[in-house]
Amino acid sequence: MPRHRLFQIPFLIAALTSMMLVVAVACGSSSEATQAPSEGSSDTSVPAATAVPATVVPASAKPEGKLTIALTDLGNETPSVWQEFAFGKSYMRFMFDALTGTNDEGEVDKTTGAAMDWSMSPDAINWTFKIRDNIKFHNGDALTAEDVKFSIGLMTSEDSVASYKTKVTASIASQDDITVVSPTELSIKASKPSGFLNWDLSDIQGVEGLIQPKNYTETVGNEEFATSPVGSGPYKWVDQRKGDFMELEALDDHWRDGAPIFKSLVFRIIPEESTRIAALKAGEVDVISVSRERAPQLQSDGLNIFSKNGASVLGLYFHEQWRDNSVWKDINVRKAFNLAINRDEICEFIFAGECSPAAVYPWPDIAPGVDTSLTAYPYDPEEAKRLIEASDYNGEEVGIRSYPRADVPEGPRFIEAVGAYLTEIGINVKIIPTEYASYRQERLAHTLDNGSGYLAAPNRPLAGFQGVMRVLNHSEGAFTSTHDPAVDKLIEDWEAAILPEDVVAGSVDLYRYLYDNYNSLTCCNMNISYATNDRISSWNLGKRVWDDGFTNLTQR
Protein backbone atom coordinates (compact mmCIF):
# COMPACT_ATOMS: atom_id res chain seq x y z
CA MET A 1 0.00 0.00 0.00
CA PRO A 2 1.52 3.42 -0.88
CA ARG A 3 2.42 5.24 2.30
CA HIS A 4 0.95 8.55 1.17
CA ARG A 5 -2.52 6.98 1.19
CA LEU A 6 -2.22 6.44 4.92
CA PHE A 7 -0.02 9.23 6.13
CA GLN A 8 -0.02 12.67 4.58
CA ILE A 9 2.67 14.07 6.86
CA PRO A 10 5.85 12.17 7.70
CA PHE A 11 6.23 11.99 11.45
CA LEU A 12 9.42 12.47 13.37
CA ILE A 13 11.42 9.28 13.85
CA ALA A 14 13.61 9.49 16.89
CA ALA A 15 14.61 7.43 19.86
CA LEU A 16 13.82 8.83 23.25
CA THR A 17 16.72 9.49 25.56
CA SER A 18 15.57 7.72 28.67
CA MET A 19 16.29 9.40 31.96
CA MET A 20 15.15 6.61 34.21
CA LEU A 21 16.81 7.22 37.53
CA VAL A 22 15.93 5.05 40.46
CA VAL A 23 14.01 6.75 43.22
CA ALA A 24 14.99 5.54 46.65
CA VAL A 25 12.07 3.84 48.35
CA ALA A 26 11.66 4.99 51.91
CA CYS A 27 10.92 1.58 53.38
CA GLY A 28 13.28 -0.41 51.20
CA SER A 29 12.25 -3.43 49.15
CA SER A 30 12.76 -7.14 49.15
CA SER A 31 13.45 -9.38 46.20
CA GLU A 32 10.87 -12.15 46.33
CA ALA A 33 9.84 -15.03 44.14
CA THR A 34 6.41 -15.39 42.60
CA GLN A 35 4.96 -17.75 45.18
CA ALA A 36 4.62 -17.95 48.92
CA PRO A 37 6.45 -20.60 50.94
CA SER A 38 4.64 -23.87 51.52
CA GLU A 39 3.08 -23.91 54.95
CA GLY A 40 4.37 -26.70 57.16
CA SER A 41 7.09 -27.72 54.73
CA SER A 42 10.81 -27.08 55.04
CA ASP A 43 11.45 -28.13 51.44
CA THR A 44 10.02 -25.25 49.43
CA SER A 45 10.51 -25.01 45.70
CA VAL A 46 10.61 -21.21 45.82
CA PRO A 47 12.66 -19.17 48.28
CA ALA A 48 10.55 -17.10 50.65
CA ALA A 49 11.14 -13.52 51.66
CA THR A 50 11.78 -12.88 55.32
CA ALA A 51 8.82 -11.32 57.10
CA VAL A 52 9.69 -7.73 57.93
CA PRO A 53 7.81 -5.75 60.57
CA ALA A 54 6.32 -2.42 59.61
CA THR A 55 8.84 0.38 59.76
CA VAL A 56 7.70 3.94 60.29
CA VAL A 57 10.12 6.31 58.60
CA PRO A 58 10.39 9.55 60.56
CA ALA A 59 9.39 12.57 58.52
CA SER A 60 12.29 14.99 58.09
CA ALA A 61 9.85 17.68 57.01
CA LYS A 62 6.13 18.04 56.60
CA PRO A 63 4.59 17.83 53.13
CA GLU A 64 4.15 21.16 51.38
CA GLY A 65 3.21 22.55 47.97
CA LYS A 66 1.20 20.94 45.19
CA LEU A 67 1.94 18.40 42.45
CA THR A 68 -0.38 18.26 39.43
CA ILE A 69 -0.51 15.30 37.04
CA ALA A 70 -2.46 15.57 33.75
CA LEU A 71 -3.66 12.40 31.99
CA THR A 72 -6.10 11.61 29.18
CA ASP A 73 -8.31 9.56 31.52
CA LEU A 74 -8.43 8.37 35.11
CA GLY A 75 -10.20 5.04 35.22
CA ASN A 76 -13.82 5.04 36.35
CA GLU A 77 -13.17 8.01 38.66
CA THR A 78 -15.02 6.18 41.43
CA PRO A 79 -12.72 5.58 44.44
CA SER A 80 -14.11 2.33 45.81
CA VAL A 81 -12.49 -1.10 45.57
CA TRP A 82 -15.48 -2.57 43.71
CA GLN A 83 -16.39 0.44 41.56
CA GLU A 84 -12.98 1.15 40.06
CA PHE A 85 -11.04 -0.76 37.43
CA ALA A 86 -7.34 -1.25 36.83
CA PHE A 87 -6.65 2.07 35.10
CA GLY A 88 -7.82 3.94 38.20
CA LYS A 89 -4.97 2.49 40.22
CA SER A 90 -2.84 5.55 39.42
CA TYR A 91 -4.78 7.47 42.08
CA MET A 92 -6.19 4.58 44.14
CA ARG A 93 -2.74 3.49 45.38
CA PHE A 94 -2.33 6.91 46.99
CA MET A 95 -5.53 6.44 48.98
CA PHE A 96 -5.51 2.75 49.91
CA ASP A 97 -3.16 0.06 51.16
CA ALA A 98 -3.15 -3.40 49.58
CA LEU A 99 -3.36 -6.68 51.48
CA THR A 100 -0.20 -7.96 49.76
CA GLY A 101 2.41 -5.31 49.15
CA THR A 102 4.60 -5.05 46.05
CA ASN A 103 7.77 -3.22 45.08
CA ASP A 104 8.90 -1.30 42.01
CA GLU A 105 10.48 -4.42 40.54
CA GLY A 106 7.03 -5.99 40.25
CA GLU A 107 7.56 -8.48 43.09
CA VAL A 108 5.45 -9.17 46.17
CA ASP A 109 7.06 -7.43 49.14
CA LYS A 110 6.29 -8.00 52.84
CA THR A 111 7.31 -4.45 53.80
CA THR A 112 4.74 -2.55 51.74
CA GLY A 113 1.29 -4.08 52.35
CA ALA A 114 -1.18 -4.60 55.15
CA ALA A 115 -0.02 -8.23 55.43
CA MET A 116 3.36 -8.45 57.13
CA ASP A 117 3.57 -12.18 56.41
CA TRP A 118 1.73 -14.96 54.61
CA SER A 119 2.00 -18.72 54.10
CA MET A 120 0.59 -21.33 51.75
CA SER A 121 -0.10 -25.04 52.30
CA PRO A 122 1.83 -27.52 50.11
CA ASP A 123 -1.26 -28.16 47.97
CA ALA A 124 -1.78 -24.40 47.42
CA ILE A 125 -5.28 -24.56 48.92
CA ASN A 126 -4.95 -22.97 52.37
CA TRP A 127 -3.52 -19.49 52.82
CA THR A 128 -2.88 -17.49 55.99
CA PHE A 129 -2.22 -13.74 56.10
CA LYS A 130 -0.83 -11.92 59.16
CA ILE A 131 -2.11 -8.34 59.33
CA ARG A 132 -0.18 -5.41 60.80
CA ASP A 133 -1.61 -3.90 63.98
CA ASN A 134 -0.45 -0.31 63.40
CA ILE A 135 -2.41 0.79 60.30
CA LYS A 136 -5.16 3.37 60.68
CA PHE A 137 -7.79 4.46 58.20
CA HIS A 138 -8.08 8.19 57.57
CA ASN A 139 -11.06 8.38 59.96
CA GLY A 140 -9.00 6.89 62.79
CA ASP A 141 -10.37 3.33 62.70
CA ALA A 142 -7.84 0.51 62.87
CA LEU A 143 -7.40 -1.65 59.77
CA THR A 144 -8.12 -5.29 60.71
CA ALA A 145 -8.70 -8.66 59.11
CA GLU A 146 -12.44 -7.87 59.12
CA ASP A 147 -11.81 -4.99 56.72
CA VAL A 148 -9.78 -7.27 54.46
CA LYS A 149 -12.56 -9.88 54.29
CA PHE A 150 -15.15 -7.16 53.72
CA SER A 151 -13.13 -5.61 50.88
CA ILE A 152 -12.60 -8.95 49.16
CA GLY A 153 -16.36 -9.46 49.36
CA LEU A 154 -17.06 -6.09 47.75
CA MET A 155 -14.47 -6.65 45.03
CA THR A 156 -15.85 -10.10 44.13
CA SER A 157 -19.53 -9.08 44.31
CA GLU A 158 -21.81 -9.42 41.30
CA ASP A 159 -21.89 -5.65 40.71
CA SER A 160 -18.12 -5.20 41.00
CA VAL A 161 -16.29 -3.79 37.97
CA ALA A 162 -12.81 -4.69 39.28
CA SER A 163 -10.84 -5.69 36.18
CA TYR A 164 -9.39 -8.98 37.45
CA LYS A 165 -12.07 -10.11 39.87
CA THR A 166 -12.80 -13.29 37.89
CA LYS A 167 -9.23 -14.44 38.59
CA VAL A 168 -9.99 -14.09 42.33
CA THR A 169 -13.45 -15.68 42.14
CA ALA A 170 -11.90 -18.65 40.35
CA SER A 171 -10.05 -19.31 43.65
CA ILE A 172 -12.41 -17.88 46.29
CA ALA A 173 -15.86 -19.33 45.67
CA SER A 174 -17.63 -17.49 48.51
CA GLN A 175 -17.15 -15.38 51.60
CA ASP A 176 -17.54 -18.56 53.66
CA ASP A 177 -14.07 -19.55 52.46
CA ILE A 178 -12.56 -16.53 54.24
CA THR A 179 -12.13 -16.78 58.01
CA VAL A 180 -11.20 -13.95 60.34
CA VAL A 181 -9.10 -15.79 62.91
CA SER A 182 -8.32 -12.61 64.87
CA PRO A 183 -8.01 -8.87 64.14
CA THR A 184 -4.52 -9.58 62.79
CA GLU A 185 -5.00 -12.96 61.08
CA LEU A 186 -6.99 -14.01 58.04
CA SER A 187 -7.24 -17.49 56.51
CA ILE A 188 -8.54 -18.36 53.06
CA LYS A 189 -9.46 -21.82 51.75
CA ALA A 190 -9.21 -21.75 47.97
CA SER A 191 -11.59 -23.82 45.86
CA LYS A 192 -8.68 -25.09 43.76
CA PRO A 193 -4.87 -24.96 43.92
CA SER A 194 -4.02 -21.25 43.86
CA GLY A 195 -0.29 -20.72 44.00
CA PHE A 196 -0.62 -17.03 43.13
CA LEU A 197 -3.44 -15.98 45.46
CA ASN A 198 -1.14 -13.55 47.26
CA TRP A 199 -0.47 -11.85 43.91
CA ASP A 200 -4.18 -11.75 43.12
CA LEU A 201 -4.80 -9.85 46.38
CA SER A 202 -2.00 -7.34 45.84
CA ASP A 203 -1.70 -4.02 43.98
CA ILE A 204 0.51 -5.46 41.22
CA GLN A 205 -2.29 -5.69 38.63
CA GLY A 206 -5.47 -3.83 39.44
CA VAL A 207 -7.29 -2.68 42.57
CA GLU A 208 -8.31 -6.19 43.69
CA GLY A 209 -6.09 -6.19 46.79
CA LEU A 210 -6.93 -2.70 48.07
CA ILE A 211 -8.68 -2.38 51.43
CA GLN A 212 -11.51 -0.06 52.48
CA PRO A 213 -13.04 0.19 55.98
CA LYS A 214 -15.98 -2.07 56.76
CA ASN A 215 -17.53 -0.02 59.55
CA TYR A 216 -17.37 3.32 57.73
CA THR A 217 -18.65 1.86 54.45
CA GLU A 218 -21.60 0.15 56.12
CA THR A 219 -22.38 3.30 58.13
CA VAL A 220 -22.48 5.75 55.20
CA GLY A 221 -23.48 3.30 52.45
CA ASN A 222 -21.82 2.53 49.13
CA GLU A 223 -23.13 5.61 47.33
CA GLU A 224 -21.88 8.01 50.00
CA PHE A 225 -18.55 6.18 50.23
CA ALA A 226 -17.93 6.81 46.53
CA THR A 227 -18.21 10.56 47.12
CA SER A 228 -16.45 10.67 50.52
CA PRO A 229 -14.05 7.71 50.48
CA VAL A 230 -11.80 6.71 53.34
CA GLY A 231 -8.64 4.63 52.95
CA SER A 232 -5.36 4.10 54.79
CA GLY A 233 -2.87 5.27 52.15
CA PRO A 234 -0.45 8.22 52.33
CA TYR A 235 -3.05 10.59 50.81
CA LYS A 236 -6.67 11.21 51.78
CA TRP A 237 -9.63 12.38 49.74
CA VAL A 238 -10.39 16.10 49.29
CA ASP A 239 -12.53 16.83 46.23
CA GLN A 240 -13.45 15.81 42.70
CA ARG A 241 -15.25 16.97 39.59
CA LYS A 242 -15.67 13.97 37.32
CA GLY A 243 -14.11 14.40 33.92
CA ASP A 244 -12.07 17.36 35.20
CA PHE A 245 -9.97 16.85 38.33
CA MET A 246 -9.39 14.89 41.53
CA GLU A 247 -7.64 16.36 44.59
CA LEU A 248 -5.92 14.46 47.44
CA GLU A 249 -4.12 15.67 50.57
CA ALA A 250 -1.06 14.09 52.19
CA LEU A 251 -0.89 12.78 55.72
CA ASP A 252 1.94 14.37 57.67
CA ASP A 253 3.41 10.90 58.18
CA HIS A 254 2.46 7.49 56.81
CA TRP A 255 3.31 4.06 58.22
CA ARG A 256 4.86 2.94 54.94
CA ASP A 257 6.15 6.01 53.12
CA GLY A 258 6.93 8.47 55.89
CA ALA A 259 6.17 12.10 55.00
CA PRO A 260 5.29 12.71 51.32
CA ILE A 261 6.97 15.64 49.57
CA PHE A 262 3.80 17.36 48.41
CA LYS A 263 0.86 18.31 50.63
CA SER A 264 -1.62 18.52 47.77
CA LEU A 265 -1.86 16.09 44.87
CA VAL A 266 -4.11 16.94 41.92
CA PHE A 267 -4.97 14.72 38.96
CA ARG A 268 -6.36 16.60 35.96
CA ILE A 269 -8.10 14.94 33.04
CA ILE A 270 -7.03 16.57 29.75
CA PRO A 271 -7.78 14.29 26.76
CA GLU A 272 -6.26 16.58 24.12
CA GLU A 273 -2.46 16.25 23.93
CA SER A 274 -1.75 19.77 22.68
CA THR A 275 -3.71 21.14 25.64
CA ARG A 276 -1.70 18.98 28.07
CA ILE A 277 1.57 20.16 26.54
CA ALA A 278 0.49 23.80 26.72
CA ALA A 279 -0.50 23.34 30.38
CA LEU A 280 2.91 21.80 31.17
CA LYS A 281 4.82 24.58 29.43
CA ALA A 282 2.70 27.20 31.18
CA GLY A 283 3.45 25.69 34.58
CA GLU A 284 -0.17 24.73 35.21
CA VAL A 285 0.72 21.04 35.57
CA ASP A 286 3.92 19.19 36.46
CA VAL A 287 3.54 15.81 34.74
CA ILE A 288 1.75 14.77 31.54
CA SER A 289 1.32 11.63 29.48
CA VAL A 290 2.87 12.24 26.07
CA SER A 291 2.80 10.55 22.68
CA ARG A 292 5.96 9.02 21.30
CA GLU A 293 6.14 11.39 18.33
CA ARG A 294 6.02 14.51 20.54
CA ALA A 295 8.46 13.32 23.20
CA PRO A 296 11.74 14.08 21.34
CA GLN A 297 10.72 17.68 20.61
CA LEU A 298 9.58 18.25 24.17
CA GLN A 299 12.94 17.00 25.38
CA SER A 300 14.65 19.44 23.00
CA ASP A 301 12.47 22.16 24.51
CA GLY A 302 14.06 21.47 27.90
CA LEU A 303 11.40 19.27 29.46
CA ASN A 304 12.22 15.94 31.10
CA ILE A 305 11.13 12.69 29.44
CA PHE A 306 10.75 9.45 31.42
CA SER A 307 9.95 6.17 29.67
CA LYS A 308 9.14 2.51 30.21
CA ASN A 309 10.82 0.80 27.27
CA GLY A 310 8.94 -2.08 25.62
CA ALA A 311 6.56 -1.87 28.53
CA SER A 312 3.33 -2.88 26.79
CA VAL A 313 1.98 -4.61 23.72
CA LEU A 314 -0.66 -3.05 21.49
CA GLY A 315 -3.40 -5.18 19.99
CA LEU A 316 -7.00 -5.25 18.82
CA TYR A 317 -9.62 -7.67 20.06
CA PHE A 318 -11.79 -9.88 17.86
CA HIS A 319 -14.88 -9.68 20.07
CA GLU A 320 -17.57 -12.35 20.55
CA GLN A 321 -15.81 -14.89 18.30
CA TRP A 322 -18.12 -17.70 19.43
CA ARG A 323 -21.31 -16.25 17.94
CA ASP A 324 -22.79 -17.65 14.72
CA ASN A 325 -22.75 -14.22 13.08
CA SER A 326 -19.13 -13.49 13.99
CA VAL A 327 -16.84 -12.84 11.04
CA TRP A 328 -13.98 -14.08 13.25
CA LYS A 329 -15.29 -17.61 13.74
CA ASP A 330 -13.34 -18.38 10.57
CA ILE A 331 -9.59 -18.63 11.24
CA ASN A 332 -8.97 -17.44 7.67
CA VAL A 333 -10.47 -14.06 8.55
CA ARG A 334 -8.45 -13.74 11.77
CA LYS A 335 -5.26 -14.65 9.88
CA ALA A 336 -6.09 -12.23 7.06
CA PHE A 337 -6.52 -9.35 9.51
CA ASN A 338 -3.07 -10.07 10.95
CA LEU A 339 -1.36 -10.36 7.56
CA ALA A 340 -3.00 -7.12 6.35
CA ILE A 341 -1.19 -4.91 8.87
CA ASN A 342 2.23 -3.40 8.14
CA ARG A 343 3.62 -3.28 11.66
CA ASP A 344 6.94 -1.73 10.65
CA GLU A 345 5.14 1.13 8.93
CA ILE A 346 2.86 1.69 11.93
CA CYS A 347 5.85 1.79 14.27
CA GLU A 348 7.66 4.26 12.02
CA PHE A 349 4.88 6.68 11.16
CA ILE A 350 2.43 6.46 14.05
CA PHE A 351 4.74 5.81 17.00
CA ALA A 352 7.90 7.63 15.88
CA GLY A 353 10.02 4.48 15.94
CA GLU A 354 9.33 3.96 19.65
CA CYS A 355 7.98 0.43 19.20
CA SER A 356 8.70 -2.87 17.46
CA PRO A 357 6.48 -5.54 15.85
CA ALA A 358 5.09 -7.99 18.43
CA ALA A 359 4.18 -11.67 18.21
CA VAL A 360 1.28 -12.42 20.60
CA TYR A 361 -1.17 -10.19 22.45
CA PRO A 362 -1.21 -9.61 25.46
CA TRP A 363 2.42 -10.65 26.11
CA PRO A 364 5.08 -8.04 25.25
CA ASP A 365 8.10 -9.77 23.73
CA ILE A 366 10.13 -9.05 26.89
CA ALA A 367 7.52 -10.74 29.11
CA PRO A 368 8.16 -13.93 31.08
CA GLY A 369 6.69 -17.15 29.73
CA VAL A 370 6.91 -16.37 26.00
CA ASP A 371 8.22 -18.53 23.15
CA THR A 372 11.09 -16.45 21.79
CA SER A 373 11.23 -18.54 18.60
CA LEU A 374 7.94 -17.02 17.43
CA THR A 375 8.10 -13.72 15.57
CA ALA A 376 5.55 -11.11 14.52
CA TYR A 377 3.25 -12.09 11.65
CA PRO A 378 4.55 -10.85 8.26
CA TYR A 379 2.95 -8.13 6.16
CA ASP A 380 1.38 -9.97 3.21
CA PRO A 381 -1.66 -8.13 1.84
CA GLU A 382 -1.97 -10.40 -1.22
CA GLU A 383 -2.21 -13.51 0.96
CA ALA A 384 -4.65 -11.62 3.20
CA LYS A 385 -6.89 -10.92 0.18
CA ARG A 386 -6.73 -14.57 -0.87
CA LEU A 387 -7.72 -15.70 2.63
CA ILE A 388 -10.69 -13.31 2.69
CA GLU A 389 -11.86 -14.57 -0.69
CA ALA A 390 -11.62 -18.17 0.58
CA SER A 391 -13.37 -17.38 3.85
CA ASP A 392 -16.97 -17.03 4.98
CA TYR A 393 -16.68 -13.23 5.03
CA ASN A 394 -19.47 -11.62 2.99
CA GLY A 395 -18.87 -7.92 3.40
CA GLU A 396 -20.23 -7.59 6.95
CA GLU A 397 -19.46 -4.26 8.58
CA VAL A 398 -16.65 -4.39 11.15
CA GLY A 399 -17.00 -1.58 13.70
CA ILE A 400 -13.67 -0.54 15.23
CA ARG A 401 -13.90 1.72 18.29
CA SER A 402 -11.49 4.68 18.33
CA TYR A 403 -10.46 6.67 21.43
CA PRO A 404 -7.38 8.22 23.04
CA ARG A 405 -5.87 6.72 26.20
CA ALA A 406 -3.20 7.95 28.61
CA ASP A 407 -0.85 5.19 27.47
CA VAL A 408 -1.75 5.53 23.77
CA PRO A 409 -2.50 9.18 22.95
CA GLU A 410 -1.99 8.24 19.28
CA GLY A 411 -4.91 5.81 19.46
CA PRO A 412 -7.25 7.51 16.95
CA ARG A 413 -4.50 7.81 14.31
CA PHE A 414 -3.50 4.21 14.90
CA ILE A 415 -7.08 3.07 14.30
CA GLU A 416 -7.28 5.14 11.10
CA ALA A 417 -4.17 3.35 9.81
CA VAL A 418 -5.55 -0.07 10.75
CA GLY A 419 -8.84 0.78 9.06
CA ALA A 420 -7.02 1.77 5.87
CA TYR A 421 -5.02 -1.46 5.78
CA LEU A 422 -8.14 -3.58 6.29
CA THR A 423 -10.06 -1.66 3.63
CA GLU A 424 -7.29 -2.50 1.16
CA ILE A 425 -7.96 -6.24 1.55
CA GLY A 426 -11.71 -5.83 1.12
CA ILE A 427 -13.01 -5.44 4.69
CA ASN A 428 -16.02 -3.17 5.22
CA VAL A 429 -14.64 -1.06 8.06
CA LYS A 430 -16.52 1.52 10.11
CA ILE A 431 -14.48 3.58 12.60
CA ILE A 432 -16.61 4.57 15.61
CA PRO A 433 -15.23 7.43 17.77
CA THR A 434 -16.03 6.90 21.45
CA GLU A 435 -14.59 7.10 24.96
CA TYR A 436 -12.69 4.18 26.43
CA ALA A 437 -15.14 3.90 29.34
CA SER A 438 -18.04 3.45 26.90
CA TYR A 439 -16.16 0.81 24.93
CA ARG A 440 -15.34 -0.98 28.16
CA GLN A 441 -19.03 -1.17 29.04
CA GLU A 442 -19.74 -2.69 25.63
CA ARG A 443 -17.06 -5.30 26.30
CA LEU A 444 -18.57 -6.18 29.68
CA ALA A 445 -22.05 -6.46 28.15
CA HIS A 446 -20.70 -8.50 25.19
CA THR A 447 -22.59 -6.37 22.69
CA LEU A 448 -19.67 -6.01 20.27
CA ASP A 449 -20.68 -8.47 17.55
CA ASN A 450 -18.19 -7.93 14.71
CA GLY A 451 -16.75 -5.10 16.76
CA SER A 452 -13.19 -4.36 17.78
CA GLY A 453 -11.17 -2.00 19.91
CA TYR A 454 -7.58 -1.69 21.04
CA LEU A 455 -5.65 -1.83 24.28
CA ALA A 456 -1.97 -1.58 25.17
CA ALA A 457 -1.49 -4.41 27.68
CA PRO A 458 1.40 -3.79 30.11
CA ASN A 459 4.14 -6.25 30.91
CA ARG A 460 3.61 -8.06 34.23
CA PRO A 461 4.80 -11.04 36.29
CA LEU A 462 3.64 -14.53 35.32
CA ALA A 463 1.00 -14.35 38.05
CA GLY A 464 -0.39 -11.30 36.32
CA PHE A 465 -0.56 -13.03 32.96
CA GLN A 466 -2.59 -15.82 34.52
CA GLY A 467 -5.05 -13.21 35.70
CA VAL A 468 -5.33 -11.30 32.45
CA MET A 469 -5.66 -14.44 30.33
CA ARG A 470 -8.57 -15.70 32.44
CA VAL A 471 -10.26 -12.31 32.12
CA LEU A 472 -9.67 -11.96 28.38
CA ASN A 473 -9.90 -15.51 27.03
CA HIS A 474 -11.48 -17.99 29.43
CA SER A 475 -15.15 -18.68 28.67
CA GLU A 476 -16.01 -17.37 32.16
CA GLY A 477 -13.83 -14.26 31.87
CA ALA A 478 -15.54 -10.92 32.26
CA PHE A 479 -14.04 -9.55 29.04
CA THR A 480 -13.60 -12.78 27.12
CA SER A 481 -13.55 -12.76 23.34
CA THR A 482 -13.49 -16.55 23.03
CA HIS A 483 -15.45 -19.60 24.16
CA ASP A 484 -12.81 -22.13 23.18
CA PRO A 485 -12.62 -25.34 25.27
CA ALA A 486 -8.97 -25.75 24.31
CA VAL A 487 -8.16 -22.28 25.64
CA ASP A 488 -10.14 -22.93 28.82
CA LYS A 489 -8.19 -26.12 29.51
CA LEU A 490 -4.83 -24.47 28.83
CA ILE A 491 -5.68 -21.66 31.26
CA GLU A 492 -6.99 -24.03 33.96
CA ASP A 493 -3.96 -26.33 33.68
CA TRP A 494 -1.70 -23.29 33.92
CA GLU A 495 -3.51 -22.00 37.01
CA ALA A 496 -3.16 -25.41 38.69
CA ALA A 497 0.62 -25.37 38.30
CA ILE A 498 2.63 -24.78 41.47
CA LEU A 499 6.29 -25.43 40.58
CA PRO A 500 7.94 -22.47 38.79
CA GLU A 501 8.98 -24.53 35.76
CA ASP A 502 5.41 -25.77 35.33
CA VAL A 503 4.09 -22.22 35.52
CA VAL A 504 6.46 -21.11 32.76
CA ALA A 505 5.56 -24.13 30.61
CA GLY A 506 1.83 -23.38 31.01
CA SER A 507 2.37 -19.82 29.80
CA VAL A 508 4.37 -20.97 26.76
CA ASP A 509 1.73 -23.54 25.79
CA LEU A 510 -1.06 -20.94 25.81
CA TYR A 511 1.17 -18.41 24.02
CA ARG A 512 1.80 -20.84 21.16
CA TYR A 513 -1.88 -21.78 20.86
CA LEU A 514 -3.01 -18.16 20.57
CA TYR A 515 -0.25 -17.48 18.05
CA ASP A 516 -1.25 -20.45 15.86
CA ASN A 517 -4.93 -19.47 16.01
CA TYR A 518 -4.54 -15.71 15.39
CA ASN A 519 -6.66 -14.99 18.42
CA SER A 520 -6.16 -11.21 18.34
CA LEU A 521 -4.76 -8.62 15.96
CA THR A 522 -1.35 -8.21 17.57
CA CYS A 523 0.53 -5.05 16.61
CA CYS A 524 3.64 -3.90 18.45
CA ASN A 525 5.72 -3.64 21.63
CA MET A 526 5.53 -0.06 22.86
CA ASN A 527 7.40 2.38 25.05
CA ILE A 528 5.30 4.46 27.49
CA SER A 529 6.44 8.05 28.03
CA TYR A 530 5.73 11.04 30.26
CA ALA A 531 7.00 14.61 30.18
CA THR A 532 7.68 16.64 33.34
CA ASN A 533 8.98 20.04 34.34
CA ASP A 534 12.11 20.58 36.44
CA ARG A 535 10.27 19.85 39.69
CA ILE A 536 10.68 16.17 38.79
CA SER A 537 14.37 15.36 38.38
CA SER A 538 14.14 11.57 38.81
CA TRP A 539 11.36 9.04 38.52
CA ASN A 540 11.29 5.25 38.68
CA LEU A 541 8.19 4.22 36.74
CA GLY A 542 8.45 0.73 38.22
CA LYS A 543 6.99 -2.52 36.90
CA ARG A 544 3.48 -2.57 38.33
CA VAL A 545 0.64 -2.94 35.87
CA TRP A 546 -1.60 0.01 35.00
CA ASP A 547 0.43 2.25 37.33
CA ASP A 548 3.63 3.93 36.22
CA GLY A 549 5.12 4.62 39.62
CA PHE A 550 3.10 7.74 40.35
CA THR A 551 3.51 7.20 44.10
CA ASN A 552 7.28 7.52 43.60
CA LEU A 553 6.76 11.13 42.54
CA THR A 554 5.70 12.07 46.06
CA GLN A 555 8.20 10.04 48.10
CA ARG A 556 11.33 11.57 49.60
C-alpha positions, 0 to 999 in steps of 0.5 A: 500500500503506498504510504501517502494513502495512509499518512499525509505528513511524515512523522518524526522518527527518533529514539527517546533518551531515557532518563530513568533514575531510580528513586529511593524507596523509603521503606526499602524493598525485598526481592521475592519469588512469585509464590509464597512458601509452603506452609508446614514444609521445610522443602520449598521449591521457591525461596521465601522472603523474610517477614519484615515488621512495619517500619515507620520512617520519621518525617524529616519535614512536613509535606508542602506545595502541590503536584499536578498530574495531567492524563487523558483519563483516570479510570472510572473516577469512582474511588471504591475497591469494587467500583474502580477498574485497573486504570484507576490504580494511578490514584487509588494506590495513593488512597488505599493500602493493599493486602499484599504489598509489592515493590517497584520491581514488580515483586510481592514485598512484605514491607509494603502491604497490610499483610506483614507475612503470609504462608501457603499449604503444600497443595496451594489450597490454604492461605494465611495472612498476618495483618499489621496492627499499626495501620489506621484508616483516615477516619482513625479506625484501625485496619483489621482482618475484618476490613480485608474480608469485607473488601474482598467481598465487595471486590468479588460481588456481582456488581463489582467492575474490578478488572481482574475479579474473575481471577480471584473468584476462580479461587475464592468461591464465597465469603464462607471460604474466608475466616477472620481468625483474629483482628490480625490474622486471616485465613482463606481456603481456595476452591482449587490450587491457587499458587498465586493468590497472594499476587491476586490480592496485591496491587501489582495488577489492578485494585483487587487487593486494596482495602476499604473500611468495613464499619465506615462503608456500612455506616455511610453506604456505598453511594456516600462512600464513593463521594467521601471515600476513606482509605489508609494510604499516604493521601486522603480524599479532598474533592473531585469533579468527574471528567475534570480533576481529583484532589488528594491531601497528604498525611503528615506521616504514613506508616509505609512512606513516611512524610510525602513531599507534596501536601496537595496532589491533583490529577487533571483529566485533559484528553487533548495532547496539545492542551496537556503540553500547553499546560505543562509549558505554562506551569499549570501542571507538572507531569503529563502523558505524552505521545511518542512522536512529541516526546523528542521535541519536548525534550529538545524544549528542555522538558524531562522525558521518562519512559518505560521501554517495551513496557506494553503490547498493542493489539485489537480484540476480535470480540464475541468470536463464538457467535454464529454471526461473527466474522472471526469464527473463521480462522482465515479471517483472523489470519487475514486481519493479521497479515493485512497490517504493516507493523513496521510502517505503523511503528515508524509513522504512528509511533515515531520508531518507539515500538517494534512488531510484536508476536502475541497479544497480550504478552510483550516480547520481553515478558516472562513465559513467551516462546522467543522462537515465534516472531511477529506475523509478516505483512502480506496483503496479497495472501490476506486478500486470498484468505478473505476470498476463501473465507466465509466473510461476505462484506459484513461491517466491522466496527472498530472503536477509536479513542485516546488513552493515557498510554496511547495518545496516538490511538485515533491515528493508529485506528485510522491506519488499521482501518485503511489497511483492512479496507485494502484487503476488502473489509467493510470497516466503520471507525466509531469514535467513542470514549474508552469507558463506553467501549469498556461497558460494551465489552462487559455487556458482550454487545460487540458483535463484529466489533473491535477496539484496542488496548496496550497491555502492560508487561507483568509477572507470570502471576499477572498473565494468569489473571489477564488471560482468564479475564480476556480468554477464558469462557467465564472471563468478564471480558472474554472474546473466546469460548474455546474449550482448548483455551479454557483447559490451557488456562486451567492447567496453567492456574493449577501449576505450582512449581515455577517450571510448570508455571512457565511451561503453562504460559508458553503452551497458551502463548503458542496456541493463541499465536497459531490461532490468530486470536487477536490482531497483535501489533507492536511492543511499545514504550510508554512516556511522560513529560515533566517540568524541572520539579521532577528530576528523577522518577522510577516508573516501576513494573506494576501494571496500570500504574507507572510509579506515580507514588514515587513522585511524592516520596522523599 
